């Protein structure tokens, strides 16, 4: 729901433009989010830090985390200084990739907090402090690059694109780490995918047609067919002067035909 909210608020509070297609994109994003919530997978039951540790140590997640870290370093050290000021995807991709670690850390810290109130010695376990450090570092990095993106680009574009990228990373992380889609039915899988594609379509409408002056008032004029361009005749072999019926027959010019 952050996509329509951010676009509408930026339109009214910041004076940023939101045309008819942008409003339609907000509506589609809202519908897609609702469909995804309805068909959302259930979390795999992980109630202890030991279970969380075993999940984090699985080879699939370790390889996935290594790829994300390498991508982060590539974006931060190479692409951001060169293309960050001109390409909206650079900063937002950094925020989204880092979001995979923040979401995993929040999940683990939630388990740690429950264990703390249940009397478990969670403060003595190294994983608790590793998760705290990871969460602080990832949130700090996300806020930094998100603010940079907001300083340069339109707010109504930043949040929708960030939402799509962040949601993609979070869904992928959940599949690999918590295996949330293992128990999903075919209907739920199709519903989740369709909801996500609907959100992407809404974001596309927000981004692709943001500069068009499309409203309900001028929609008929926008949909009208443009006047056909005049036909240019170019014949190297024959040159014909068109007869004009408004000229009297005796005043009509003669027709000359040149053959080559």
Secondary structure by P-SEA (a helix, b strand, c coil): caaaaaaaaaaccccccccaaaaaaaaaaaaaaaaaaaacccccccccaaaaaaaaacaaaaaaaaaaaaaaaaaacccccccccccaaaaaaaaaaaaaaaaaaaaaaaaaaaaaaacccccccaaaaaaaaaaaaaaaaaaaaaaaaaacccaaaaaaaaaaaaaaaaaaaaaaaccccccccaaaaaaaaaaaaaaaaaaaaaccccccccccccccccccccccccbbbbbccccccccccccccccbbbbbbbcc
